[in-house]
Amino acid sequence: MGRIIAIANQKGGVGKTTTAVNLAASMAATRRKVLLIDLDPQGNATMGSGIDKYDVENTAYELLVDQKPFQDVVVTETNGKYHLIAANGDVTAADVKLMEEFAREQRLASALKPVRDNYDFIFIDCPPSLSMLTVNAMAAADSILVPMQCEYYALEGLTALMDTIERLAEAVNPQLQIEGILRTMYDPRNRLANDVSEQLKAHFGNKVYRTVIPRNVRLAEAPSFGAPAMYYDKSSTGAKAYLSLAGELIRRAEQLKKAETAAEA
């Protein structure tokens, strides 16, 4: 069964979409079957996958609101070698439309149920706000990956995010867990970044990924070429870091599967 991971942070500019696109591509490069769902109306993950958000026929709006069949909405050819549910400005209207619908929080979970076994990993790029789209992502996901910068305000925001996740889990998905916390745009020469990093490890322990995503020009440039960093410059530190993160996620998923099998025995 495919693992569904929502990539979320209520604070913008923390590398959320960069992580979604590059992690999906890195996973696909390890021969895993991967689906990336863009739920952000800005459509940056869509464009970063080499798909023109202004030209795409169906988006997450059609999947969630019109309830079109998954196979009619999914884009199977992307520059990251993964499948994609695209997004553009139309997805903004989904927030409003879903408020009128029955079981509105479960629309994404219901749409993914028949197809999740087709994928090893499903990543959801959430909007940087607590909207009905984010609630749908949380209801569908097994866990949440939180990208964050190692700075003071990000640390405060993380506390608020954890409270939000806890409340949402109680309301729509009691099984929801923190997959991990990813340190992004990291500069080891910055003393504050190092201090915040140590605080994170002290408080969250092994939930903090060993992999750290550095500040990297190639990661910033790649989206303008409509490609993940590994296909824009595979030798860049950013591309290598996301491949390392993919390996870490795979190892954790395998450990989790072993633990579940042992518990059932």
Order of alpha helices (4+ residues) and beta strands (2+ residues): beta-alpha-beta-alpha-alpha-alpha-beta-alpha-alpha-beta-alpha-beta-alpha-beta-alpha-beta-alpha-alpha-alpha
